[in-house]
Amino acid sequence: MLAKTFLALFAAAAAIAAPAEHEERDLENRDLEGRALCPGTLIDGPRTILNGAGTLRVYYTTASGGTNCAYVTNDTGAKANMKLTLWDTSDPKYRSSIDEGSFFSYAGPVKLSTMANRCMQVRVTINGQSWQSMKAWHCGSGQVAGAGGGGNPPPPPRLGAPNNAW
Protein backbone atom coordinates (compact mmCIF):
# COMPACT_ATOMS: atom_id res chain seq x y z
CA MET A 1 0.00 0.00 0.00
CA LEU A 2 2.80 2.39 0.90
CA ALA A 3 4.54 1.62 -2.41
CA LYS A 4 1.34 2.38 -4.38
CA THR A 5 0.89 5.68 -2.53
CA PHE A 6 4.51 6.62 -3.22
CA LEU A 7 4.16 5.77 -6.91
CA ALA A 8 0.95 7.79 -7.18
CA LEU A 9 2.61 10.82 -5.53
CA PHE A 10 5.68 10.44 -7.77
CA ALA A 11 3.51 10.25 -10.90
CA ALA A 12 1.54 13.34 -9.82
CA ALA A 13 4.74 15.30 -9.16
CA ALA A 14 6.14 14.27 -12.54
CA ALA A 15 2.95 15.35 -14.28
CA ILE A 16 3.12 18.77 -12.62
CA ALA A 17 6.83 19.21 -13.48
CA ALA A 18 6.47 18.06 -17.08
CA PRO A 19 4.87 21.25 -18.48
CA ALA A 20 7.59 23.45 -16.96
CA GLU A 21 10.32 21.19 -18.33
CA HIS A 22 8.59 21.18 -21.73
CA GLU A 23 8.38 24.99 -21.76
CA GLU A 24 12.05 25.23 -20.77
CA ARG A 25 13.03 22.85 -23.59
CA ASP A 26 10.93 24.89 -26.04
CA LEU A 27 12.75 28.08 -25.01
CA GLU A 28 16.13 26.36 -25.35
CA ASN A 29 15.15 25.00 -28.77
CA ARG A 30 14.00 28.44 -29.95
CA ASP A 31 17.26 29.97 -28.77
CA LEU A 32 19.28 27.30 -30.59
CA GLU A 33 17.10 27.69 -33.68
CA GLY A 34 17.57 31.46 -33.56
CA ARG A 35 21.34 31.15 -33.39
CA ALA A 36 21.20 28.81 -36.38
CA LEU A 37 19.04 31.29 -38.31
CA CYS A 38 20.95 34.43 -37.33
CA PRO A 39 24.62 34.28 -36.38
CA GLY A 40 25.99 36.79 -33.92
CA THR A 41 24.76 38.27 -30.68
CA LEU A 42 21.12 38.76 -29.75
CA ILE A 43 20.82 42.56 -29.42
CA ASP A 44 17.05 42.92 -29.19
CA GLY A 45 14.45 40.51 -27.97
CA PRO A 46 12.76 38.40 -27.54
CA ARG A 47 10.28 41.27 -28.06
CA THR A 48 6.60 40.30 -27.98
CA ILE A 49 4.69 42.29 -30.61
CA LEU A 50 1.19 42.63 -32.02
CA ASN A 51 -0.55 41.64 -28.79
CA GLY A 52 1.31 38.34 -28.63
CA ALA A 53 0.92 37.32 -32.29
CA GLY A 54 4.69 37.30 -32.78
CA THR A 55 8.07 37.52 -31.12
CA LEU A 56 10.88 39.49 -32.78
CA ARG A 57 14.57 38.77 -32.33
CA VAL A 58 17.39 40.91 -33.78
CA TYR A 59 21.03 39.81 -33.96
CA TYR A 60 24.26 41.60 -34.88
CA THR A 61 27.65 40.30 -35.96
CA THR A 62 30.73 42.16 -37.16
CA ALA A 63 31.03 39.74 -40.12
CA SER A 64 30.64 41.19 -43.64
CA GLY A 65 31.12 44.76 -42.47
CA GLY A 66 28.51 44.38 -39.72
CA THR A 67 25.39 42.32 -40.30
CA ASN A 68 21.96 42.79 -38.77
CA CYS A 69 19.73 39.72 -38.90
CA ALA A 70 16.18 39.27 -37.65
CA TYR A 71 13.37 36.77 -37.57
CA VAL A 72 9.91 36.81 -36.03
CA THR A 73 8.15 33.74 -34.67
CA ASN A 74 4.50 33.12 -35.39
CA ASP A 75 2.82 32.80 -31.98
CA THR A 76 -0.77 32.65 -33.29
CA GLY A 77 -0.95 28.86 -33.13
CA ALA A 78 -1.92 28.60 -36.81
CA LYS A 79 -0.42 29.35 -40.21
CA ALA A 80 -0.29 33.13 -40.72
CA ASN A 81 0.42 35.60 -43.51
CA MET A 82 3.65 37.22 -42.39
CA LYS A 83 6.06 39.83 -43.67
CA LEU A 84 9.33 40.89 -42.07
CA THR A 85 11.28 43.85 -43.45
CA LEU A 86 14.61 45.35 -42.38
CA TRP A 87 15.86 48.49 -44.07
CA ASP A 88 18.99 50.59 -43.89
CA THR A 89 17.90 54.09 -42.84
CA SER A 90 21.41 55.42 -43.52
CA ASP A 91 21.01 54.59 -47.22
CA PRO A 92 19.23 57.27 -49.32
CA LYS A 93 17.53 54.46 -51.28
CA TYR A 94 16.53 52.56 -48.10
CA ARG A 95 18.20 49.27 -49.05
CA SER A 96 16.06 46.49 -47.57
CA SER A 97 15.69 42.78 -46.97
CA ILE A 98 12.23 41.15 -46.91
CA ASP A 99 10.72 37.75 -46.19
CA GLU A 100 7.03 37.36 -46.92
CA GLY A 101 4.64 34.42 -47.11
CA SER A 102 2.28 32.14 -45.24
CA PHE A 103 4.24 30.57 -42.38
CA PHE A 104 3.46 28.34 -39.43
CA SER A 105 6.73 28.84 -37.51
CA TYR A 106 8.51 32.08 -38.43
CA ALA A 107 9.33 34.72 -41.04
CA GLY A 108 12.97 35.35 -41.78
CA PRO A 109 15.76 35.37 -41.38
CA VAL A 110 16.28 38.69 -43.12
CA LYS A 111 19.79 40.12 -43.18
CA LEU A 112 21.48 43.41 -44.02
CA SER A 113 25.26 43.41 -44.35
CA THR A 114 27.73 46.33 -44.33
CA MET A 115 25.77 47.84 -41.44
CA ALA A 116 28.68 48.90 -39.20
CA ASN A 117 27.91 52.47 -38.03
CA ARG A 118 24.62 52.42 -39.96
CA CYS A 119 21.07 52.37 -38.63
CA MET A 120 18.11 50.19 -39.49
CA GLN A 121 14.37 49.98 -38.97
CA VAL A 122 12.12 46.96 -38.85
CA ARG A 123 8.50 46.29 -39.75
CA VAL A 124 6.51 43.12 -39.01
CA THR A 125 3.08 42.28 -40.41
CA ILE A 126 1.11 39.26 -39.21
CA ASN A 127 -2.35 38.62 -40.68
CA GLY A 128 -2.72 42.26 -41.70
CA GLN A 129 -1.67 43.79 -38.35
CA SER A 130 1.62 45.71 -38.41
CA TRP A 131 4.29 46.77 -35.94
CA GLN A 132 7.12 49.09 -36.91
CA SER A 133 10.02 50.66 -35.07
CA MET A 134 9.49 54.42 -35.19
CA LYS A 135 13.11 55.48 -35.24
CA ALA A 136 16.39 54.28 -36.64
CA TRP A 137 17.80 51.67 -34.33
CA HIS A 138 20.65 49.31 -33.70
CA CYS A 139 23.17 51.55 -35.40
CA GLY A 140 25.95 49.08 -36.12
CA SER A 141 26.41 47.99 -32.54
CA GLY A 142 22.98 47.88 -30.94
CA GLN A 143 22.77 51.62 -30.29
CA VAL A 144 19.64 53.66 -30.98
CA ALA A 145 20.08 56.59 -33.38
CA GLY A 146 19.59 60.08 -32.05
CA ALA A 147 20.91 59.32 -28.57
CA GLY A 148 23.38 62.01 -27.54
CA GLY A 149 22.37 64.62 -30.10
CA GLY A 150 23.44 62.78 -33.24
CA GLY A 151 20.02 63.29 -34.78
CA ASN A 152 17.84 60.78 -36.52
CA PRO A 153 18.26 59.94 -40.20
CA PRO A 154 15.37 60.78 -42.52
CA PRO A 155 12.21 58.70 -42.10
CA PRO A 156 11.77 55.55 -44.19
CA PRO A 157 9.33 55.41 -47.07
CA ARG A 158 5.73 55.18 -45.86
CA LEU A 159 4.74 51.52 -45.60
CA GLY A 160 1.22 52.08 -44.29
CA ALA A 161 -0.03 53.14 -40.90
CA PRO A 162 1.87 51.21 -38.23
CA ASN A 163 0.00 49.43 -35.46
CA ASN A 164 1.67 48.91 -32.08
CA ALA A 165 4.62 51.05 -33.18
CA TRP A 166 7.18 52.46 -30.77
N, C-alpha and C positions, 0 to 999 in steps of 0.2 A: 504494500500500500504506500509506504513511504517513497519507494522508487518511482511509482506511478505519479505521485504528487510532484516529486522533483522533476520528472520528465515533462509534466504538464507546465510547470513554472518555467522551465528552461525553454520550452517551445514558445510560450507566450512572450518571454523576454526576447527571444530571437526574432519573433514576428514584429515586435515593436522596434527593434534596432534595425531591421532590414530596410525600411524606407529611408532612414537617415544614411545608411551605408550606400544605398542605391543613389541617393541624391549626391553624395560626396563623389562617388565614382563618375556620375554624369558630369559634375563640374570639372573633375580631373580630365575626363575625356575631351570635354569642350576646350579646355586649356591646351591639351596636347594637339587637338585638331587645329586650333587657332595658330599655334606655333608652326604647324606644318603648312597652313595656308599662307601665313604672313611671317616671314623671318624678321628677326629683330626684337626690339623691346616693346612691350605693351605700354603705350604712352597715354591712352585714354580708354577707359572702360574697365570692365563691362558697364556700358551706359544703357539703361532701360529707356526706350523711346516709344512714342505713339501709344501711350497708356498700356504698355506691356506687350504690344504686338511684336516688338523686336528688341534685340540687344546689339548695340554697336561696339566694335572693338577697333582701335586704331593702333598700328605699330609703326616704328621707325627704325631704320638701320642706316649706317653710314655707307653701305655698299652702293655702287653705281651713282656716286655723287650725292648720296642721301636719298633714301626711298621711303615714302609713306605708303602704307598698305592698310586696307580696311576690309572688313566683312561684317555683315549684319545677319544674326540668326533670326529665323522665323519662329516666333514663340506663340503663334496663333493656334497651333495644334492641327492645322490643315494646310494643304497646298495653298500658296498665296502668290498673287502677282506682286513682284518686288522689283525695285530699281535702286541701285546704289551708285552714286556719282561722287567722285573726288575731282576737284579742279584746282589748278594752280592760280591763285589770285595775284601772284607777282608777274604773271605772263599777260601782256596786253590782249592776247587772243584767248585767254582762259583755257589753256591746254587741259584736257580732262581725260578721265578713265571711267568707263561705265560698265556695269553688269546689270542686265535686265532680263526678266523672264518669269515663268511660273515655277516656284521652288517650294519644296517641302522643308528643307533644312536651312539653307542660307543663300544670300546673294553675295557675290564676291568670290575670291578676293579681287579688289581693284587696286592698282598700284600706279604711283607717279614717281619716276626717278628724277635725278638731278634736282632734288628739292632742298639741298643744304642752303640755309639762309633764305629760304623762300617760304611763303605761306600758302595754306590750302583752305578750302571749305569743303563741306560734305553735305549731301542731301540724300535722304532715304525716303522711299515711297513704298508702302505696303497696303495693298488693296485700296488704292486711291487716296490714302491718308499720307501726308508728307511731314517730315521733320527736316529742318535745315539749320546748320550753324549760321548765326547772324553776323559773324565777323571772321576775318581771316584768323587762322588758328594753326597751331603746331608748326611754327615757323622754323623748320629745319632741325629743331632739337626739342620739340614739345612746348615751345613758348607760344603765348598768345600775342598776336600782333597788336600794336597800339599801347602796350604796357610800357610805361616810362617815357611817353611823349614821342615815340617813333611814328605815330600816326597810322591809320589803317589804309591799306591799299584801296583802290576803287572797288565799288561793289560788283559782284558777279552779274552776268546777264540774268534777267528775270526768268525764273523757271516756274512761275506760278506762285500763288499765295501760300507761304509756308504755314504748316500747322504744328503746334508744339515746338516752335523755334526758340532758340535762346540767343 
